[in-house]
Amino acid sequence: MSGLEEKLGPGHQQIILGLLIFASGALWGIMLANGEDTDLKDLFVSAVIMLSGAMITLLGVSFGTDNEEDRTNDLQDAISDLTGMLNDLQAKISGGNDDAEE
């Protein structure tokens, strides 16, 4: 087990990859901005690359750990709630479950 894995958890590779992608997008944007003729579409692409790297890093931090308190489970809770609501709605429409009526 490496030192990074001990500090960052099992998602350490995803965190490092996200930071590298973010840094490459930032460097590309800096190089384009220092040029004489700046094309906004190239700056936009570098910003999208930076945001992609940031999202990869955040996902590695959020879902790449084994500690329960480090995880963000809002998305999973929202999906579970939505699934429950859809199941109740399906039961009401089909008339199969009278307990679902509130």
Summary of the structure (lengths in Angstrom):
residues: 102
radius of gyration: 22.0
end to end distance: 53.1
largest distance: 70.7
contacts: 254
relative contact order: 0.14
helix: 75%
strand: 0%
